[in-house]
Every structure is written in structure tokens, then in C-alpha cells.
Amino acid sequence: MPSLNTVLVTDCGSTTTKAILIERKGDAYRQTFRGETPTTVEAPFEDVTRGVLNAIAEVEELSGRSILDGECFRTPSRGNEGIDLYLSTSSAGGGLQMMVAGVVKNMTGESAQRCALGAGAIVMDTLASNDGRQPHEKIDRIRALRPDMILLSGGTDGGTVTHVVELAEYIAAADPKPRLGMGYRLPLIYAGNVNAREQIENTLAKNMALSISENIRPSLERENLGPARAKIHDLFLEHVMAQAPGYKNLMSWTGAPIMPTPAAVGVMMQSLAKRQGINIVGVDIGGATTDVFSVFDQVFNRTVSANLGMSYSISNVLAEAGLENILRWIPFGIPEADLRNRVKNKMIRPTTIPQTLEELQIEQAIAREALRLAMDHHKTLATSLKGVQQERSISDVFQQQASGTSLINMQCLDLIVGSGGILSHAPRRVHSMVMMIDAYELVGITELAVDSIFMMPHLGVLSTVNEQAATDVFFHDCLIPLGTCVAPLGQGKLHEACLDFEVRGVAQRRLDVGSVKWGEILLRPSADWDGARLTLTPAKGVDLGLGKGERWERELSSGVVGLIIDCRGRPLDLPTDQTQRIDVLRRWNHSLALYPNPAP
């Protein structure tokens, strides 16, 4: 590749288009300027490039760099003029919306879901032979959905073809129409039993843009999602993006294929996990949805909780979590009717932000529950393969209960990266850290960070072209390390000894030392602790993840918040009595300097 000194990357979101400028500074790349303008995929503009050009114009104005010549890029870069590469991601127009179908809901149906979610799609529905719906209900549902694309899977290679062909017949009978553009055939990817390919072609090829991919579940013991995910990306560009207003022009500008925004975030997460050899969870909590990404033992999963968000979907969080679960995080008394009214006000005025401390505490209480529920949803899908214990006929499999175990093991989690307004733009960074600790009830030793300005989509697509540039910017400009959380497993007797800690720096100089009792949570700032060593000595019977009473020593990363030692117990057990609960919350908040409250 020619010399890459200046890169411009945009992310065309559903409401805003964000542009960032990345420049080489010596031997490293840094993000230098950014612009943000409304997305213009809908009326009255109906041309996504208008918003892109506006965002680029803002970057030009801020940087003093001349990037555009009319609607063309000045390239290559020379001095303070031009760029070397332009890239983009997109979720404008609602992103990629898919329907998936598999023979068995808890097996090939889930594999198809994992495949589509990992490719950056929103899964509108999962169709299965054993989903409990009658044939006419299936056909009506397919016809009503109007997805951008369908993924059909089912059957292990060499197995029975009856059920997957039956699903194809339902799809053919429904004759679904695409959401965008009536002048093209709906793309359908078949990634099932190879023996059924001929019958699938005979059934679907006439009315649909049929593509054949490798079986996503060639045997019960193996999942093969890569080829079908690649096919989804290709068809997203060729069919879906080509129909959205202005995208043909945008595609002609980019130096690499446009990626769906969530897929680009997933690429960045996988790249980071592979590079550092760690297990990662990433969460993006938005106004309408919460996305959770995970990489455990290099296995990538993504889920979308489409009904959990902090503005448009905030009422759904209240309904799903229940009043009691939200009230348990609010450190003051509030009537239930008042809480409901505040939630409804936020839903009908989604762009408002908290104006008082009470409003902030309520919003952060709701965020804890949204994060918890989204992770619970993620754990149900990020599972080991189901149905592999013994050989069985297809009718036996239909009766099988879900048997896969979740791949999400919080004891093995090394890093959590949070993004979304409530986390990235919290008034204090400690708010973001504590919200994630409370929501996920972390155990063992876990590092936490936030994405400063939701730059991961930009860096994900950049990593496919220049991994060094993406990694440099990710660590220097995107990722804000918050600190480290230490949390013993299980629970102990209140006020009894839990663990001792000691922090030593250069030349074994002692930086901090102390003891923490059960029921306490402690914050120690660590901004100048980079490279220091943390030694944890648990009390008898206390387990930090290595075994009861086992000592733990490791290098400690600095963070803008610091080291939090959480001995409140797992699972967190808050008093049911309101007065006692509020007292406990205020004591914890005071220990963490969360809010400007007086000491309890």
C-alpha cells in the first residue's frame, strides 16, 4: 500500500454522521479532529452523502486542512492538503435488518442468529420448524417483516433435507418484499445441508436473489459462521446499501468496502482480544438499543437488545426490570408514581439530559438495569453448541431442552469497554466504572475502560486496511482506561476481614496499603501507578478466583478513576427495608466519591 499519512473515516449513524481525521505523527497515528452533523438518508434530503460532506466540511474548518475539491477528495495528501484514504461504516436507515431461519430453534436457529448478529445485523425474527407457529402463521410473519435479507440454515451435511426444504417452501409462499427499493429481488443466503442445495434452488431461485454459502452447522459438534458472515457483508453492499439513497455515490468514494457499524465494532474487539490475548466484553448502550460484544477464548459473539435503551426504550427497561430492581439503586426515597412519570417523560422527550442530581441518580439507576438485562440476554445466546452429547434423530432433537452452557465466564474476563452516552459522557468517570461494576457484579480482577467518543466503528473498518493505525488510535485516543476492579467471590459476614492489599512502585517503594472488610467498597486513585505491583492477601476462606486463601500478585494498570476493591459480596444483596437500603447506598456512594453528598 502507498504511504498512509492521513485517513478520513466516517460513521453514518441513524441520526448523526461522525467524521474523524487520523494523521501520522512520527512513528504513530493519532486522531486529530472530528466533525458531527445530522444524517441525511431520510426526507427531505434522501441522500446520505449530504451529511457526509457536511461532517467533512466541519473537519476541514476545525483542522484548516483542505480535503474536498467540490465533491471529490484531494488525494494524495501533501502538507496541509488532501487525504490518502477515505473509509466509512453505516447503520443509517435502520442498519441491516435480517430474518433468520433454522430447522431447530435451539440449534441451527441459534447458530443462524449468532451468524447474523456477528455480521452486524438486527435479527427481526427467528423462524424454526419447532417454533410453535402454524404454517400459515409463519408465512404471514415472513410476509409482514420486509427484511433486508434472509439467512436460511438447517440440517447437518448428509442429514435429512425434509425440514429445511419445508422452511424454504414457507418463504417461497410468503414471497417477501425488501424494505428498501422495490425494483430488486430480496437477497437470501442458504447456509444449510449441502444435500438440500438443489431443492432449495428449485424452490427459491426464481423469485429471490439466492446465494449459496457453506453450512453454518456442518455437524452437531462444529459451527462454521465465517463464510456466511462474509456473504452477508458482500450482499449488504451489493443489494441493501445500493438501494439506500445516496449510497452508490458513497461506495464509489471509499477505499475499502463500507461495513455495518456493529460489524466494524466487532472487528475492533476481535482485533484487540487477539493482539493482547485477553477476554473482552464491550457494551454500547444507546437510546433505543443496547449492543453487547464479547470475545472469550477468541470466540466472538454479539447480541442486540432492541428493547433496552436510555431514551426511546427507557419504558421497556422499567417494564422488564421491574420497579423494585430500579428503586434498589436510588439513594433516596421516591414514590413509585413519581418514578414512572419521570421515565415516561424521558421517553417522550428522548433528547433531554438530567438537570438535577436526583435526575442523574435515577437515570444511572435505570442504566444499571439496562446493562444487566442486556448481559443476561447476551449470556443466553453466547453459548457452547447444543445437542452434541449423543446421536439422536431429528425428532429427538425437537424435544431437546437447551443444553449449551454460556461462554461468558466473568471470572475469566480481563477487560470491559463501555460506550454510549450514559457511559462515555457521564459527569464523572467513576460513575461509568461503578455502573458497570454494579450491573455486571464483576468477580476476580477486571480492568474497565470507556470509548471516549464512540470511535470503535471507525477504527474497526480502518483495522481491515491498516491494523497499526487502528491500534495506535484505539489506545491513545479512543480508549480511556478507568481502572481495575477487585471483587472476591461469594459472600462473608458483615464487617469481618476480607482482604489486605499492598501497592508497590519502582524500587519496591510502597505506594498504598490497607485492609477491606466484608460489606465495604474502597476507591484508591491510581493515576501515577502505571507499572506498580498489586498484592492481594485474602482472609482465610476468601476466594479471589485462584482458590480460597490464595494470594494474588500482578502488575497494575493506571486509570483515570483508580483501583476499586469491592467486598460487598456476590451476588449483591441490598436490604429490603427502604431506610436501611438508602443508608447502605449512601455509605457506598460516599466511599467512592460518586456524588457531592454529605457523609452519612
ChimeraX attribute file (.defattr): number of C-alpha atoms within 10 A of each C-alpha:
attribute: neighborCount
match mode: 1-to-1
recipient: residues
	/A:1	5
	/A:2	6
	/A:3	8
	/A:4	16
	/A:5	19
	/A:6	24
	/A:7	21
	/A:8	25
	/A:9	25
	/A:10	28
	/A:11	30
	/A:12	31
	/A:13	21
	/A:14	17
	/A:15	16
	/A:16	17
	/A:17	28
	/A:18	28
	/A:19	28
	/A:20	22
	/A:21	21
	/A:22	21
	/A:23	21
	/A:24	16
	/A:25	12
	/A:26	8
	/A:27	7
	/A:28	14
	/A:29	23
	/A:30	22
	/A:31	23
	/A:32	16
	/A:33	17
	/A:34	21
	/A:35	20
	/A:36	21
	/A:37	20
	/A:38	18
	/A:39	26
	/A:40	26
	/A:41	23
	/A:42	15
	/A:43	8
	/A:44	7
	/A:45	14
	/A:46	14
	/A:47	20
	/A:48	25
	/A:49	24
	/A:50	20
	/A:51	22
	/A:52	27
	/A:53	19
	/A:54	20
	/A:55	25
	/A:56	27
	/A:57	20
	/A:58	18
	/A:59	24
	/A:60	19
	/A:61	13
	/A:62	13
	/A:63	15
	/A:64	11
	/A:65	16
	/A:66	19
	/A:67	23
	/A:68	17
	/A:69	10
	/A:70	8
	/A:71	11
	/A:72	10
	/A:73	18
	/A:74	17
	/A:75	16
	/A:76	17
	/A:77	20
	/A:78	12
	/A:79	9
	/A:80	12
	/A:81	17
	/A:82	20
	/A:83	25
	/A:84	19
	/A:85	22
	/A:86	18
	/A:87	24
	/A:88	29
	/A:89	28
	/A:90	26
	/A:91	20
	/A:92	23
	/A:93	20
	/A:94	12
	/A:95	21
	/A:96	26
	/A:97	23
	/A:98	24
	/A:99	24
	/A:100	27
	/A:101	27
	/A:102	29
	/A:103	28
	/A:104	26
	/A:105	22
	/A:106	23
	/A:107	26
	/A:108	29
	/A:109	25
	/A:110	24
	/A:111	28
	/A:112	30
	/A:113	28
	/A:114	23
	/A:115	26
	/A:116	29
	/A:117	25
	/A:118	23
	/A:119	29
	/A:120	27
	/A:121	30
	/A:122	22
	/A:123	21
	/A:124	15
	/A:125	16
	/A:126	18
	/A:127	22
	/A:128	26
	/A:129	21
	/A:130	18
	/A:131	16
	/A:132	11
	/A:133	13
	/A:134	10
	/A:135	13
	/A:136	12
	/A:137	12
	/A:138	20
	/A:139	20
	/A:140	15
	/A:141	17
	/A:142	23
	/A:143	18
	/A:144	12
	/A:145	17
	/A:146	19
	/A:147	24
	/A:148	24
	/A:149	28
	/A:150	26
	/A:151	25
	/A:152	30
	/A:153	30
	/A:154	35
	/A:155	30
	/A:156	21
	/A:157	19
	/A:158	12
	/A:159	16
	/A:160	16
	/A:161	21
	/A:162	13
	/A:163	19
	/A:164	27
	/A:165	25
	/A:166	16
	/A:167	24
	/A:168	21
	/A:169	17
	/A:170	20
	/A:171	24
	/A:172	19
	/A:173	16
	/A:174	17
	/A:175	16
	/A:176	23
	/A:177	22
	/A:178	20
	/A:179	16
	/A:180	19
	/A:181	16
	/A:182	10
	/A:183	9
	/A:184	15
	/A:185	17
	/A:186	24
	/A:187	24
	/A:188	24
	/A:189	23
	/A:190	28
	/A:191	27
	/A:192	29
	/A:193	24
	/A:194	21
	/A:195	15
	/A:196	21
	/A:197	18
	/A:198	10
	/A:199	16
	/A:200	24
	/A:201	17
	/A:202	10
	/A:203	19
	/A:204	20
	/A:205	14
	/A:206	11
	/A:207	14
	/A:208	21
	/A:209	16
	/A:210	18
	/A:211	17
	/A:212	17
	/A:213	21
	/A:214	20
	/A:215	24
	/A:216	28
	/A:217	24
	/A:218	21
	/A:219	16
	/A:220	18
	/A:221	13
	/A:222	12
	/A:223	17
	/A:224	16
	/A:225	21
	/A:226	15
	/A:227	14
	/A:228	24
	/A:229	24
	/A:230	14
	/A:231	17
	/A:232	27
	/A:233	21
	/A:234	15
	/A:235	20
	/A:236	24
	/A:237	18
	/A:238	13
	/A:239	19
	/A:240	24
	/A:241	25
	/A:242	18
	/A:243	18
	/A:244	19
	/A:245	21
	/A:246	18
	/A:247	20
	/A:248	17
	/A:249	13
	/A:250	19
	/A:251	18
	/A:252	10
	/A:253	18
	/A:254	17
	/A:255	13
	/A:256	16
	/A:257	17
	/A:258	23
	/A:259	26
	/A:260	27
	/A:261	26
	/A:262	29
	/A:263	25
	/A:264	28
	/A:265	25
	/A:266	27
	/A:267	22
	/A:268	25
	/A:269	24
	/A:270	23
	/A:271	20
	/A:272	18
	/A:273	23
	/A:274	14
	/A:275	10
	/A:276	8
	/A:277	13
	/A:278	17
	/A:279	25
	/A:280	27
	/A:281	24
	/A:282	23
	/A:283	25
	/A:284	26
	/A:285	25
	/A:286	20
	/A:287	21
	/A:288	18
	/A:289	21
	/A:290	25
	/A:291	24
	/A:292	24
	/A:293	26
	/A:294	27
	/A:295	25
	/A:296	22
	/A:297	15
	/A:298	15
	/A:299	12
	/A:300	21
	/A:301	25
	/A:302	28
	/A:303	28
	/A:304	22
	/A:305	20
	/A:306	18
	/A:307	19
	/A:308	28
	/A:309	27
	/A:310	29
	/A:311	25
	/A:312	20
	/A:313	23
	/A:314	26
	/A:315	23
	/A:316	20
	/A:317	24
	/A:318	21
	/A:319	9
	/A:320	14
	/A:321	16
	/A:322	12
	/A:323	15
	/A:324	11
	/A:325	15
	/A:326	21
	/A:327	21
	/A:328	17
	/A:329	20
	/A:330	20
	/A:331	22
	/A:332	17
	/A:333	10
	/A:334	12
	/A:335	8
	/A:336	11
	/A:337	9
	/A:338	10
	/A:339	17
	/A:340	13
	/A:341	11
	/A:342	14
	/A:343	23
	/A:344	18
	/A:345	15
	/A:346	20
	/A:347	21
	/A:348	13
	/A:349	12
	/A:350	16
	/A:351	11
	/A:352	11
	/A:353	13
	/A:354	12
	/A:355	8
	/A:356	8
	/A:357	12
	/A:358	14
	/A:359	14
	/A:360	17
	/A:361	19
	/A:362	21
	/A:363	22
	/A:364	23
	/A:365	21
	/A:366	27
	/A:367	25
	/A:368	21
	/A:369	24
	/A:370	29
	/A:371	26
	/A:372	19
	/A:373	20
	/A:374	25
	/A:375	22
	/A:376	13
	/A:377	15
	/A:378	23
	/A:379	20
	/A:380	16
	/A:381	21
	/A:382	25
	/A:383	19
	/A:384	15
	/A:385	23
	/A:386	20
	/A:387	19
	/A:388	15
	/A:389	10
	/A:390	6
	/A:391	10
	/A:392	11
	/A:393	9
	/A:394	15
	/A:395	10
	/A:396	10
	/A:397	16
	/A:398	16
	/A:399	10
	/A:400	15
	/A:401	10
	/A:402	14
	/A:403	15
	/A:404	17
	/A:405	14
	/A:406	14
	/A:407	21
	/A:408	25
	/A:409	11
	/A:410	18
	/A:411	17
	/A:412	17
	/A:413	21
	/A:414	19
	/A:415	19
	/A:416	24
	/A:417	23
	/A:418	26
	/A:419	25
	/A:420	22
	/A:421	16
	/A:422	22
	/A:423	28
	/A:424	22
	/A:425	16
	/A:426	15
	/A:427	13
	/A:428	14
	/A:429	21
	/A:430	21
	/A:431	23
	/A:432	25
	/A:433	27
	/A:434	21
	/A:435	21
	/A:436	22
	/A:437	21
	/A:438	17
	/A:439	19
	/A:440	19
	/A:441	18
	/A:442	22
	/A:443	25
	/A:444	20
	/A:445	22
	/A:446	20
	/A:447	22
	/A:448	27
	/A:449	27
	/A:450	25
	/A:451	24
	/A:452	20
	/A:453	17
	/A:454	20
	/A:455	23
	/A:456	26
	/A:457	26
	/A:458	27
	/A:459	31
	/A:460	28
	/A:461	30
	/A:462	27
	/A:463	18
	/A:464	15
	/A:465	16
	/A:466	14
	/A:467	15
	/A:468	13
	/A:469	23
	/A:470	25
	/A:471	23
	/A:472	18
	/A:473	21
	/A:474	24
	/A:475	14
	/A:476	13
	/A:477	17
	/A:478	22
	/A:479	21
	/A:480	21
	/A:481	24
	/A:482	25
	/A:483	25
	/A:484	24
	/A:485	22
	/A:486	21
	/A:487	25
	/A:488	26
	/A:489	20
	/A:490	15
	/A:491	18
	/A:492	19
	/A:493	11
	/A:494	14
	/A:495	12
	/A:496	12
	/A:497	18
	/A:498	26
	/A:499	23
	/A:500	16
	/A:501	17
	/A:502	16
	/A:503	22
	/A:504	19
	/A:505	18
	/A:506	12
	/A:507	7
	/A:508	10
	/A:509	10
	/A:510	13
	/A:511	16
	/A:512	13
	/A:513	12
	/A:514	10
	/A:515	15
	/A:516	20
	/A:517	20
	/A:518	19
	/A:519	21
	/A:520	18
	/A:521	21
	/A:522	21
	/A:523	16
	/A:524	14
	/A:525	14
	/A:526	23
	/A:527	15
	/A:528	14
	/A:529	21
	/A:530	14
	/A:531	14
	/A:532	22
	/A:533	20
	/A:534	21
	/A:535	18
	/A:536	19
	/A:537	19
	/A:538	23
	/A:539	17
	/A:540	12
	/A:541	12
	/A:542	22
	/A:543	23
	/A:544	24
	/A:545	18
	/A:546	12
	/A:547	12
	/A:548	15
	/A:549	16
	/A:550	16
	/A:551	18
	/A:552	16
	/A:553	13
	/A:554	13
	/A:555	15
	/A:556	22
	/A:557	21
	/A:558	21
	/A:559	22
	/A:560	16
	/A:561	25
	/A:562	24
	/A:563	24
	/A:564	23
	/A:565	21
	/A:566	26
	/A:567	26
	/A:568	25
	/A:569	22
	/A:570	16
	/A:571	13
	/A:572	14
	/A:573	11
	/A:574	15
	/A:575	14
	/A:576	11
	/A:577	8
	/A:578	15
	/A:579	12
	/A:580	12
	/A:581	20
	/A:582	21
	/A:583	15
	/A:584	18
	/A:585	19
	/A:586	21
	/A:587	19
	/A:588	20
	/A:589	20
	/A:590	18
	/A:591	15
	/A:592	18
	/A:593	16
	/A:594	17
	/A:595	16
	/A:596	9
	/A:597	12
	/A:598	8
	/A:599	10
	/A:600	11
